[in-house]
Amino acid sequence: MAYQLVDLVEQFCKYQRNQRGRTEEGAKTYRWNLEQFLRFVRAREGRLARLTDLNGRTIQAWMDDMAAADLALSTLRCRQATLSSFCTWLVKREFLPANPVAPLDRPPHRREPPVQVPSPALMDALVRAAVARRRPRDVALFALLRFTGMRRASLAGLRVRHLDGEWGLRGVRVKGGRTQEIPVPPAVMRFLHEYVERVLAPDVGPVTPDTPLFWSKWGRRSGGKGYAPMTGKNVWRLCKVYGRQIGYPALKPHDLRHGVAVEVLTQRHDLEEVRALLGHARIDTTQLYAQIRPPQLKRAVGFYEDRAERMLSE
């Protein structure tokens, strides 16, 4: 029987979400990566991708095609890893005899420090811009990004039940389907509780523990407003809107995560604290923030300036 891969991809994504506990954004990422392979096969073969297309020759041709398009190594690794996970899932369900990705070479994994690390002043400016516009939802959202370094998918997935008094957030779904306890400054927690009472309840009706914390709303041509829970993409777009206002149009939600990491490391000098705050599974991921960047390296030899000046002026 010639199984259509599109149907199996959908089953795999549902499995990741419902049985593996992946976030909705995580499942979308799996689907997106696998759809790239389906599109490649359709363009190459002139038909929909089939189960029989999951072979070493076709997969290697896909990898070569992506490399020829100068995609980043991280992108190649991510897409190949997703396809490998998909094939492993198919092996366990006896659709495939073996994982065809396993024998292939993997693109090298190069961990590099983040390029954009916003300063504390810039992150503060983001929150203040939302305060100036009198947008309580945006203030709450950016305050969490600014003081916790949360990922946008976790932020968009917050529910009222995650709020724990003045301590912070409990049982938040994070990358990899895990849950995490996230400490939040008491002032931010007080604002969040007021936001739920004064803004969320009047806007969306009765609030239950499962009510999403952040909602998108828009005007309708027929009158009234439409409401829907925010997604990670909504958070990304909002960062762009406010980034332009504060003179940082390239700002992304993940940049704030980098900014918080560097700020906490600078203040606390403890990589393990940063790892726990960001929810990294491996400390080597956190160690990227400890690497000396060029401006810091320049300051490291600053004490030579006077001596060099005297020697070269003689």
Backbone torsions as a table, in degrees:
resi	resn	phi	psi	omega
1	MET	NA	129.7	-177.7
2	ALA	-87.2	92.9	179.9
3	TYR	-70.3	135.4	173.8
4	GLN	-80.8	127.6	-176.5
5	LEU	-66.0	-28.6	-177.6
6	VAL	-59.3	-38.0	179.1
7	ASP	-69.7	-40.3	179.2
8	LEU	-68.4	-34.5	176.7
9	VAL	-61.8	-43.3	179.8
10	GLU	-63.9	-41.1	177.4
11	GLN	-62.9	-40.6	179.5
12	PHE	-63.0	-42.8	-179.3
13	CYS	-66.7	-38.1	176.2
14	LYS	-64.9	-38.5	177.3
15	TYR	-62.3	-44.6	179.8
16	GLN	-61.2	-38.1	-177.3
17	ARG	-78.9	-45.3	-171.6
18	ASN	-89.0	-31.6	-177.8
19	GLN	-107.0	-30.5	179.4
20	ARG	-95.3	-8.1	176.2
21	GLY	76.0	19.7	178.0
22	ARG	-67.8	152.2	176.1
23	THR	-71.5	164.8	177.4
24	GLU	-59.8	-39.9	177.9
25	GLU	-65.1	-38.3	178.2
26	GLY	-63.7	-42.0	178.2
27	ALA	-64.7	-36.5	178.1
28	LYS	-64.9	-37.1	178.9
29	THR	-65.4	-42.7	175.6
30	TYR	-57.7	-47.7	-177.6
31	ARG	-62.0	-44.0	-178.5
32	TRP	-60.5	-47.4	-178.9
33	ASN	-62.2	-42.1	-179.2
34	LEU	-70.8	-32.2	177.2
35	GLU	-64.4	-28.1	177.5
36	GLN	-64.5	-38.2	177.0
37	PHE	-68.4	-41.4	179.4
38	LEU	-61.5	-40.6	179.8
39	ARG	-67.4	-38.9	178.4
40	PHE	-61.1	-45.9	-179.5
41	VAL	-63.4	-41.8	-179.3
42	ARG	-63.7	-41.1	178.9
43	ALA	-68.1	-33.4	-176.7
44	ARG	-81.1	-40.6	-174.1
45	GLU	-101.8	-15.0	-179.1
46	GLY	73.9	26.1	179.7
47	ARG	-156.4	171.9	176.6
48	LEU	-68.0	147.0	-179.3
49	ALA	-67.9	141.1	179.7
50	ARG	-117.9	168.1	178.2
51	LEU	-58.2	-34.9	-178.7
52	THR	-68.2	-13.8	178.2
53	ASP	-78.0	-9.3	177.0
54	LEU	-84.2	76.3	177.8
55	ASN	-134.8	161.4	-174.9
56	GLY	-57.4	-40.2	-177.0
57	ARG	-64.9	-46.8	-178.2
58	THR	-68.2	-41.5	-179.1
59	ILE	-65.7	-40.3	178.1
60	GLN	-65.2	-37.7	176.9
61	ALA	-63.0	-37.8	176.8
62	TRP	-64.1	-44.8	179.0
63	MET	-62.9	-41.6	178.9
64	ASP	-64.1	-38.4	179.9
65	ASP	-64.7	-41.8	178.4
66	MET	-67.7	-38.6	178.2
67	ALA	-64.4	-38.6	178.6
68	ALA	-65.3	-25.1	178.2
69	ALA	-85.1	6.3	177.9
70	ASP	60.3	35.7	174.1
71	LEU	-70.0	151.1	-178.9
72	ALA	-63.2	150.2	178.6
73	LEU	-58.8	-36.9	179.7
74	SER	-63.4	-35.7	178.0
75	THR	-68.1	-43.6	178.2
76	LEU	-60.6	-44.4	179.9
77	ARG	-62.8	-44.3	-177.4
78	CYS	-62.7	-46.0	-178.5
79	ARG	-68.3	-39.7	179.0
80	GLN	-67.3	-39.8	179.8
81	ALA	-64.5	-38.8	178.8
82	THR	-64.5	-44.3	178.9
83	LEU	-64.0	-36.5	178.5
84	SER	-65.0	-42.4	177.8
85	SER	-62.3	-40.6	178.2
86	PHE	-62.1	-44.5	-179.5
87	CYS	-67.1	-37.9	176.7
88	THR	-61.5	-40.9	176.8
89	TRP	-61.8	-40.4	179.0
90	LEU	-68.6	-34.9	177.3
91	VAL	-63.9	-44.1	-178.7
92	LYS	-63.9	-25.8	179.1
93	ARG	-99.8	11.4	173.7
94	GLU	63.4	27.7	170.9
95	PHE	-83.6	-29.4	178.8
96	LEU	-125.6	147.2	177.3
97	PRO	-76.3	-28.6	-178.9
98	ALA	-157.4	163.4	179.2
99	ASN	-80.5	112.3	-177.5
100	PRO	-72.0	-12.5	179.9
101	VAL	-81.5	-28.5	-173.2
102	ALA	-52.6	-42.9	-177.4
103	PRO	-76.0	-11.6	-174.5
104	LEU	-77.8	153.6	174.9
105	ASP	-68.3	144.4	176.6
106	ARG	-101.4	138.2	174.8
107	PRO	-58.9	142.3	-178.7
108	PRO	-61.4	146.0	-179.4
109	HIS	-99.6	110.7	-178.5
110	ARG	-115.6	110.7	177.6
111	ARG	-84.6	124.4	-179.5
112	GLU	-127.6	147.6	178.4
113	PRO	-61.5	152.0	179.3
114	PRO	-63.1	147.8	-179.0
115	VAL	-80.7	-45.0	-177.6
116	GLN	-104.3	114.5	176.8
117	VAL	-125.9	99.2	-178.9
118	PRO	-65.2	144.8	179.5
119	SER	-75.0	162.3	175.2
120	PRO	-56.3	-38.0	-179.4
121	ALA	-64.0	-39.4	-179.8
122	LEU	-69.6	-39.7	177.9
123	MET	-65.2	-37.1	175.8
124	ASP	-63.6	-39.6	-179.1
125	ALA	-62.1	-32.4	179.2
126	LEU	-64.3	-46.5	178.9
127	VAL	-65.3	-42.8	-179.1
128	ARG	-63.5	-33.6	178.6
129	ALA	-64.2	-38.7	177.4
130	ALA	-68.8	-36.7	177.1
131	VAL	-63.9	-43.2	-178.8
132	ALA	-63.4	-32.2	179.4
133	ARG	-83.5	-4.4	-179.8
134	ARG	56.5	51.3	177.6
135	ARG	-115.9	90.2	-176.3
136	PRO	-55.4	-39.4	179.6
137	ARG	-61.2	-45.0	-178.2
138	ASP	-68.1	-36.7	176.9
139	VAL	-61.4	-47.9	-179.4
140	ALA	-61.5	-43.8	-177.4
141	LEU	-64.7	-48.7	-177.7
142	PHE	-72.2	-30.3	177.0
143	ALA	-64.0	-39.7	177.1
144	LEU	-66.2	-44.2	177.3
145	LEU	-61.2	-42.5	-174.0
146	ARG	-70.6	-35.5	-174.2
147	PHE	-105.5	-1.4	177.8
148	THR	-126.1	-23.8	-176.9
149	GLY	71.0	26.9	180.0
150	MET	-63.7	152.8	170.5
151	ARG	-74.9	152.2	-176.1
152	ARG	-63.6	-34.6	-179.9
153	ALA	-66.3	-40.3	178.5
154	SER	-67.2	-38.9	179.1
155	LEU	-63.2	-46.6	-178.9
156	ALA	-66.2	-24.9	-177.6
157	GLY	-89.7	3.8	-178.3
158	LEU	-64.9	141.0	175.0
159	ARG	-119.9	163.6	-179.2
160	VAL	-58.1	-33.9	-178.2
161	ARG	-63.7	-18.6	-178.8
162	HIS	-76.4	-16.7	-179.2
163	LEU	-76.0	125.0	-178.3
164	ASP	-122.6	86.0	177.6
165	GLY	51.9	-130.5	178.0
166	GLU	-101.0	2.1	-178.3
167	TRP	-72.3	-52.4	-176.9
168	GLY	156.4	-137.0	-175.4
169	LEU	-116.5	134.5	-178.2
170	ARG	-116.3	140.4	172.8
171	GLY	63.1	36.3	-178.4
172	VAL	-77.5	131.7	177.6
173	ARG	-73.1	125.8	-178.1
174	VAL	-125.0	-176.7	-177.4
175	LYS	-55.8	139.8	178.6
176	GLY	86.1	6.9	178.6
177	GLY	78.5	6.8	178.8
178	ARG	-83.6	170.1	172.0
179	THR	-117.6	155.2	-174.2
180	GLN	-143.0	145.7	172.2
181	GLU	-94.3	126.2	-174.2
182	ILE	-121.6	112.1	177.8
183	PRO	-70.2	142.8	-178.7
184	VAL	-134.8	138.3	177.7
185	PRO	-53.0	138.5	-178.4
186	PRO	-53.8	-37.3	-179.5
187	ALA	-62.1	-38.5	178.5
188	VAL	-68.7	-39.8	179.0
189	MET	-64.6	-40.1	177.8
190	ARG	-62.0	-40.6	178.2
191	PHE	-63.6	-40.3	-179.4
192	LEU	-63.3	-42.4	179.2
193	HIS	-65.1	-39.0	176.7
194	GLU	-66.5	-37.5	177.9
195	TYR	-61.3	-43.7	178.9
196	VAL	-61.1	-43.0	-175.8
197	GLU	-74.3	-42.6	-171.1
198	ARG	-96.1	-22.9	-175.7
199	VAL	-116.2	-52.6	-173.9
200	LEU	-64.9	-49.7	-177.6
201	ALA	-60.1	-47.9	178.4
202	PRO	-63.6	-30.5	-175.8
203	ASP	-79.6	-45.8	-171.3
204	VAL	-109.8	0.2	177.9
205	GLY	94.8	-160.3	-177.6
206	PRO	-53.4	130.5	-178.4
207	VAL	-96.1	128.5	176.2
208	THR	-117.6	169.9	177.6
209	PRO	-56.9	-27.2	-178.3
210	ASP	-92.3	4.6	178.9
211	THR	-68.7	126.5	175.9
212	PRO	-58.3	143.2	-176.5
213	LEU	-76.5	-36.1	-175.7
214	PHE	-120.3	133.1	-176.9
215	TRP	-127.0	147.0	169.4
216	SER	-93.2	144.2	176.2
217	LYS	-139.3	149.8	-177.1
218	TRP	-150.2	156.6	178.3
219	GLY	-80.6	146.5	178.2
220	ARG	-107.2	146.2	179.3
221	ARG	-61.4	-32.8	-178.7
222	SER	-81.1	-1.2	-179.0
223	GLY	104.7	157.4	-178.6
224	GLY	80.2	-171.2	-178.2
225	LYS	-129.5	149.3	175.6
226	GLY	-102.5	146.6	-179.1
227	TYR	-130.2	143.1	174.6
228	ALA	-154.9	144.1	177.7
229	PRO	-56.9	141.3	179.6
230	MET	-67.4	151.5	174.8
231	THR	-114.1	170.6	176.8
232	GLY	-59.8	-33.5	178.8
233	LYS	-66.5	-36.9	175.9
234	ASN	-61.4	-41.4	179.3
235	VAL	-63.6	-41.9	179.5
236	TRP	-61.0	-45.5	-179.7
237	ARG	-64.6	-39.0	180.0
238	LEU	-64.0	-38.2	176.7
239	CYS	-61.5	-38.1	178.9
240	LYS	-65.1	-42.7	-179.8
241	VAL	-60.6	-50.3	-178.6
242	TYR	-73.9	-30.9	177.5
243	GLY	-59.5	-40.0	177.3
244	ARG	-64.8	-35.6	-178.5
245	GLN	-67.0	-34.2	-177.5
246	ILE	-99.0	12.5	176.4
247	GLY	78.8	25.0	179.6
248	TYR	-134.7	67.8	-172.9
249	PRO	-63.0	-19.4	-179.1
250	ALA	-86.4	4.2	-174.9
251	LEU	-61.9	134.4	175.5
252	LYS	-126.1	154.9	179.2
253	PRO	-54.7	-38.4	-177.1
254	HIS	-68.5	-23.2	176.3
255	ASP	-61.9	-37.7	179.2
256	LEU	-64.9	-33.9	176.1
257	ARG	-61.8	-43.2	176.8
258	HIS	-64.6	-42.7	-178.8
259	GLY	-61.3	-43.4	178.9
260	VAL	-64.9	-41.8	-179.1
261	ALA	-60.4	-47.3	-178.8
262	VAL	-67.3	-39.3	-179.7
263	GLU	-64.5	-45.8	179.8
264	VAL	-64.9	-40.6	178.8
265	LEU	-63.8	-39.9	179.3
266	THR	-64.7	-39.8	-177.2
267	GLN	-80.5	-38.4	-172.1
268	ARG	-102.8	-21.8	179.5
269	HIS	55.4	38.4	-177.4
270	ASP	-138.8	105.9	-178.4
271	LEU	-63.7	-34.5	-178.8
272	GLU	-65.1	-36.2	176.9
273	GLU	-64.6	-41.5	178.8
274	VAL	-65.0	-43.1	179.2
275	ARG	-59.2	-45.2	-178.7
276	ALA	-66.4	-40.0	-179.5
277	LEU	-64.6	-44.5	-177.8
278	LEU	-81.1	-14.6	179.0
279	GLY	76.6	26.6	177.5
280	HIS	-69.1	135.2	177.3
281	ALA	-74.5	-28.0	-176.3
282	ARG	-124.4	137.8	-178.8
283	ILE	-68.9	-26.3	-178.8
284	ASP	-66.2	-24.4	174.4
285	THR	-66.9	-42.7	-179.6
286	THR	-67.9	-31.1	-175.8
287	GLN	-63.4	-16.1	177.1
288	LEU	-58.8	-33.2	-177.1
289	TYR	-74.5	-13.4	179.7
290	ALA	-89.6	-7.7	179.4
291	GLN	-70.0	138.5	-178.6
292	ILE	-74.5	127.5	178.8
293	ARG	-90.7	159.5	-176.2
294	PRO	-48.7	-45.3	179.3
295	PRO	-59.6	-40.1	178.6
296	GLN	-68.1	-37.9	178.9
297	LEU	-63.8	-37.8	177.6
298	LYS	-62.9	-41.6	-180.0
299	ARG	-67.4	-25.2	-177.3
300	ALA	-63.7	-25.9	179.4
301	VAL	-108.2	13.7	-177.7
302	GLY	-62.7	-30.3	-178.1
303	PHE	-67.3	-12.9	178.7
304	TYR	-79.1	-13.6	-169.5
305	GLU	-55.7	-51.2	-177.7
306	ASP	-63.4	-41.0	-179.0
307	ARG	-65.1	-42.0	179.3
308	ALA	-65.2	-39.9	-179.5
309	GLU	-61.7	-43.6	-179.1
310	ARG	-66.5	-43.3	-176.8
311	MET	-66.0	-41.5	-174.6
312	LEU	-82.9	-11.4	179.3
313	SER	-96.6	-4.2	-179.9
314	GLU	-73.5	NA	NA
